[in-house]
Amino acid sequence: MLLRIVRLQRLAELEAVRLAKEKEEEEFRQQALLAKKEKDIQKKAIKKERQKLRTTCKRSFALECQTNVAL
């Protein structure tokens, strides 16, 4: 009877360790996912800013060309 209790306690301890490890791994995955999302948001913002600058430069260049032709 005592052996059975010891075995059950050991199984409970192993299960607790397994659950703690799974929880830690899940937290790590969530942090990695959040970091990836933040990185993607930054990439999109940079891409949008570059596109905005390209468009602005194209417009400025077009205006300069029109001004030079008019002169």
Distance bins in CASP14 RR format, pairs under 12 A and 6 or more apart:
PFRMAT RR
TARGET T0000
AUTHOR 0000-0000-0000
RMODE 2
METHOD distances of the structure
MODEL  1
1 7 0 0 0 0 0 1 0 0 0 0 0
1 8 0 0 0 0 0 1 0 0 0 0 0
2 8 0 0 0 0 0 1 0 0 0 0 0
2 9 0 0 0 0 0 1 0 0 0 0 0
3 9 0 0 0 0 0 1 0 0 0 0 0
3 10 0 0 0 0 0 1 0 0 0 0 0
4 10 0 0 0 0 0 1 0 0 0 0 0
4 11 0 0 0 0 0 1 0 0 0 0 0
5 11 0 0 0 0 0 1 0 0 0 0 0
5 12 0 0 0 0 0 1 0 0 0 0 0
6 12 0 0 0 0 0 1 0 0 0 0 0
6 13 0 0 0 0 0 1 0 0 0 0 0
7 13 0 0 0 0 0 1 0 0 0 0 0
7 14 0 0 0 0 0 1 0 0 0 0 0
8 14 0 0 0 0 0 1 0 0 0 0 0
8 15 0 0 0 0 0 1 0 0 0 0 0
9 15 0 0 0 0 0 1 0 0 0 0 0
9 16 0 0 0 0 0 1 0 0 0 0 0
10 16 0 0 0 0 0 1 0 0 0 0 0
10 17 0 0 0 0 0 1 0 0 0 0 0
11 17 0 0 0 0 0 1 0 0 0 0 0
11 18 0 0 0 0 0 1 0 0 0 0 0
12 18 0 0 0 0 0 1 0 0 0 0 0
12 19 0 0 0 0 0 1 0 0 0 0 0
13 19 0 0 0 0 0 1 0 0 0 0 0
13 20 0 0 0 0 0 1 0 0 0 0 0
14 20 0 0 0 0 0 1 0 0 0 0 0
14 21 0 0 0 0 0 1 0 0 0 0 0
15 21 0 0 0 0 0 1 0 0 0 0 0
15 22 0 0 0 0 0 1 0 0 0 0 0
16 22 0 0 0 0 0 1 0 0 0 0 0
16 23 0 0 0 0 0 1 0 0 0 0 0
17 23 0 0 0 0 0 1 0 0 0 0 0
17 24 0 0 0 0 0 1 0 0 0 0 0
18 24 0 0 0 0 0 1 0 0 0 0 0
18 25 0 0 0 0 0 1 0 0 0 0 0
19 25 0 0 0 0 0 1 0 0 0 0 0
19 26 0 0 0 0 0 1 0 0 0 0 0
20 26 0 0 0 0 0 1 0 0 0 0 0
20 27 0 0 0 0 0 1 0 0 0 0 0
21 27 0 0 0 0 0 1 0 0 0 0 0
21 28 0 0 0 0 0 1 0 0 0 0 0
22 28 0 0 0 0 0 1 0 0 0 0 0
22 29 0 0 0 0 0 1 0 0 0 0 0
23 29 0 0 0 0 0 1 0 0 0 0 0
23 30 0 0 0 0 0 1 0 0 0 0 0
24 30 0 0 0 0 0 1 0 0 0 0 0
24 31 0 0 0 0 0 1 0 0 0 0 0
25 31 0 0 0 0 0 1 0 0 0 0 0
25 32 0 0 0 0 0 1 0 0 0 0 0
26 32 0 0 0 0 0 1 0 0 0 0 0
26 33 0 0 0 0 0 1 0 0 0 0 0
27 33 0 0 0 0 0 1 0 0 0 0 0
27 34 0 0 0 0 0 1 0 0 0 0 0
28 34 0 0 0 0 0 1 0 0 0 0 0
28 35 0 0 0 0 0 1 0 0 0 0 0
29 35 0 0 0 0 0 1 0 0 0 0 0
29 36 0 0 0 0 0 1 0 0 0 0 0
30 36 0 0 0 0 0 1 0 0 0 0 0
30 37 0 0 0 0 0 1 0 0 0 0 0
31 37 0 0 0 0 0 1 0 0 0 0 0
31 38 0 0 0 0 0 1 0 0 0 0 0
32 38 0 0 0 0 0 1 0 0 0 0 0
32 39 0 0 0 0 0 1 0 0 0 0 0
33 39 0 0 0 0 0 1 0 0 0 0 0
33 40 0 0 0 0 0 1 0 0 0 0 0
34 40 0 0 0 0 0 1 0 0 0 0 0
34 41 0 0 0 0 0 1 0 0 0 0 0
35 41 0 0 0 0 0 1 0 0 0 0 0
35 42 0 0 0 0 0 1 0 0 0 0 0
36 42 0 0 0 0 0 1 0 0 0 0 0
36 43 0 0 0 0 0 1 0 0 0 0 0
37 43 0 0 0 0 0 1 0 0 0 0 0
37 44 0 0 0 0 0 1 0 0 0 0 0
38 44 0 0 0 0 0 1 0 0 0 0 0
38 45 0 0 0 0 0 1 0 0 0 0 0
39 45 0 0 0 0 0 1 0 0 0 0 0
39 46 0 0 0 0 0 1 0 0 0 0 0
40 46 0 0 0 0 0 1 0 0 0 0 0
40 47 0 0 0 0 0 1 0 0 0 0 0
41 47 0 0 0 0 0 1 0 0 0 0 0
41 48 0 0 0 0 0 1 0 0 0 0 0
42 48 0 0 0 0 0 1 0 0 0 0 0
42 49 0 0 0 0 0 1 0 0 0 0 0
43 49 0 0 0 0 0 1 0 0 0 0 0
43 50 0 0 0 0 0 1 0 0 0 0 0
44 50 0 0 0 0 0 1 0 0 0 0 0
44 51 0 0 0 0 0 1 0 0 0 0 0
45 51 0 0 0 0 0 1 0 0 0 0 0
45 52 0 0 0 0 0 1 0 0 0 0 0
46 52 0 0 0 0 0 1 0 0 0 0 0
46 53 0 0 0 0 0 1 0 0 0 0 0
47 53 0 0 0 0 0 1 0 0 0 0 0
47 54 0 0 0 0 0 1 0 0 0 0 0
48 54 0 0 0 0 0 1 0 0 0 0 0
48 55 0 0 0 0 0 1 0 0 0 0 0
49 55 0 0 0 0 0 1 0 0 0 0 0
49 56 0 0 0 0 0 1 0 0 0 0 0
50 56 0 0 0 0 0 1 0 0 0 0 0
50 57 0 0 0 0 0 1 0 0 0 0 0
51 57 0 0 0 0 0 1 0 0 0 0 0
51 58 0 0 0 0 0 1 0 0 0 0 0
52 58 0 0 0 0 0 1 0 0 0 0 0
52 59 0 0 0 0 0 1 0 0 0 0 0
53 59 0 0 0 0 0 1 0 0 0 0 0
53 60 0 0 0 0 0 1 0 0 0 0 0
54 60 0 0 0 0 0 1 0 0 0 0 0
54 61 0 0 0 0 0 1 0 0 0 0 0
55 61 0 0 0 0 0 1 0 0 0 0 0
55 62 0 0 0 0 0 1 0 0 0 0 0
56 62 0 0 0 0 0 1 0 0 0 0 0
56 63 0 0 0 0 0 1 0 0 0 0 0
57 63 0 0 0 0 0 1 0 0 0 0 0
57 64 0 0 0 0 0 1 0 0 0 0 0
58 64 0 0 0 0 0 1 0 0 0 0 0
58 65 0 0 0 0 0 1 0 0 0 0 0
59 65 0 0 0 0 0 1 0 0 0 0 0
59 66 0 0 0 0 0 1 0 0 0 0 0
60 66 0 0 0 0 0 1 0 0 0 0 0
60 67 0 0 0 0 0 1 0 0 0 0 0
61 67 0 0 0 0 0 1 0 0 0 0 0
61 68 0 0 0 0 0 1 0 0 0 0 0
62 68 0 0 0 0 0 1 0 0 0 0 0
62 69 0 0 0 0 0 1 0 0 0 0 0
63 69 0 0 0 0 0 1 0 0 0 0 0
63 70 0 0 0 0 0 1 0 0 0 0 0
64 70 0 0 0 0 0 1 0 0 0 0 0
64 71 0 0 0 0 0 1 0 0 0 0 0
65 71 0 0 0 0 0 1 0 0 0 0 0
END
